[in-house]
Amino acid sequence: MNTPIWLKTDVSRETFEKLEAYVALIEKWNPKINLVSKPSLPEVWDRHIWDSAQLFDIDVEGLTWADFGSGGGLPGIVLAIFAKEHRPDMQFHLVESDQRKCAFLRNATREIGLNVKVHAERIELLDPIGANVISARALTDLNGLLEFVERHSAENGIAILPKGETWEKEILQAQENWSFEYEEITSKTNNNAAILKIKEFARV
């Protein structure tokens, strides 16, 4: 499996080695619990690692980051790897209801040495985390995500939510139930997709 040259040059050797270790764990566990779709595995760096890593480029404040529906750790584990070098005090809370995937997340956290806490619970039943930053990748629509964000966000917290080509439609639908400010950031891996940075959210 080829690793893109840009990824090797854009990160430190230490961080890159941790990303490689994480990819190796995905390849090892994927036949058992389907962490990523089988067709996407040969493109794991572009489709999953880099797609997740670009969220770390967004300026955020605070030291608590929650990732919902973490699955195999995308983007949560990838972001925690970058944070280990650049923001070592930041703690990540990965929320995933699938017990097998939680076993993988705990294993990856332990082997790579990350500041991560895994919650094997449903998002809506988990005690509020009080996160400064919340992310979720391919979990549900924006309207549904804001329910989770409101429950688990700290005061003045933000959400960073990767969205596909229908992101504008999701914004309009969510605005029927929520008021919020947002900034759309064009995805570096799909020009038709966007990363939504959302703040000051409230029910209407």
N, C-alpha and C positions, 0 to 999 in steps of 0.2 A: 504494500500500500504506500503510495507516494505522499509525502508531506509537502504542502506548498512552500515554495521558497520564501514568500512574503511572511509566512508565519515564523519561520526559522529566524528571520532577520528582525522582526518586529518585537520579539520578546527575548528576555534574558535566557541564557542556557539553562539556569536552574528551573525557571518557570516552564520552559519548553520540555524539559525532561519530565516534569510532573504531568504535563498534558499528555506526553507519550505514555506515561504509566497509566493514566486514566483511560486512554484509548485502548491500551492492551487489556485492561480490566473489562471494558465493554465487549471487546472481541471474545474474551474468555467466557463471560457470563451470558452473552446474548443468545446463544443457542438454547439456553435453559429457560430464560424468562423474557426474552424479546424486549430488550431495553430500547432499541431503535429498530425500525423496519428493516427486514433483511435486504431489500433492494438498495437502501440508503447506506448500508454498512461500508461498501467500497468507497463511498464519497463522504465518510464520516467527518473528515477535517473541514471540508467546505460546508456541508449540509448541517452539521451539528456543532462542531467545536468553534469555528469562526463565527457562525451565526449567533452563537451564545456569547462569545468573547466580546463582540462589538458593544454589548450593553455596558461593559466596564468603562468604555470611553465616555459615557455620559456622566456629567458632574453631579454628584450627590453629596448630601451632608448626613452626619450621624453614623453610628457604629453598629446598627442592627438592621440586617437585611433578611427578609422572609421571601422564600420562593415556594409558590403553591403548585401542587400537582407535579412535583419534581421528577417523578418517573425514574429515569436512569441518571439524573443529575444535570439535566440540560434545561436551563443554564446554570443552576445552583452550584454544582461542583466546579464547573469551568470558572465561574466568577470567584469562588473561594480560592482557587489556585492562583489567580491573578492578585487577589487581595492579600494572599500570604506574603507576597513580595512588596506590594505597594501600599496596602492598608492593613497591616498585621493585627490591629486591634478590632477590626470589624468581625462580628460574629454572624454566621449564616444559619437561619432556621429553615430546614427543608421539610416541607409538609407533603406526605404521600400516604394514601390509605392502603396501598398494596403492600402487604407484609414482605413479599419476596423482593420487591424493589427496595424496600427499606433495608433489608439485609444487605443488598448490594451497596446502597448509599453508605451504610455504616462501615462496610468493608473498605470501600474506596476512601472514606474519610480517615480511617485508621491507617491504611497502607501509605497514603500520600501525606498524612499529617496535617489535616486542615482544621480550622476553627469552625466546625459545623456541628449543629445539633439536629438530629433527625427526629421528626414527630410522625409516628405511625398512627395517624388519626385523620378523621374527616375535617376539612377546613372549617366547616360551620359549627363543629362541636368542640374544637380546640379552644382552650382559654386564650383570650386576646393576647397577642404577642407584643404589641406596641412597637411595631417596626418603623424605622425611619424610611426604609425603601422596601417596596414590595414588587416582585416580578412573578410572571406566570407565562409559560410558553405553550401554546396549543392546548389550553385547558377548556375554556368556554368563551362565550361572547362577552363583549365589554360590559353589557348591562349586568350579567351574572358576576363578572369579576369584581365590579364595584361593590357588590354585596360583601364579598370577602375582604376587599380592601378597607371598606369602612370599619369592619369588625376588628381588624388586626393592625390598623395603622396608628402610629403615634400622632400626637398633635403636630400639624404641619408636615406630616409625612407625604411621600410621593409614591406613585406607581410607575413602573417602567414595563410596558407591555408590548412585546412584539406581536404584530398583527399582519395578516395576509392581505391579499388584493382587495378584499371587501371592507377594509378598515373604515372608509368614509361612511359606508352604510351603517356600520356598528356604532359610530359616533352619533349619527342621527337617531338611531333607535335608543341608545342609552340616554340621550338628552330628553327623552320623554319622561324619564324617571329621576334623572340626576342633573344637578348643575355642577360644572367642573371647568377648570382651565386646562388646556392641553397644548402640547407642542408635538408636531409630527416630525420625525427624523427618518429620512429615507434609509431603508435597509441597505447595507453594503453587499448583501448576498442576493438581493432581489429588488430591482428598481421599482417594482410595482407594490412592494410591501413597505410597511412602516413600523417604526418603534414609537409608541405613544408615551410621552412623559406627561403624567396627569397629576394635578394638584388641586387643592381647595375644592374637594368634592363634597357634595351634600345632597341629600334627597330633596326632591321638589314636591 
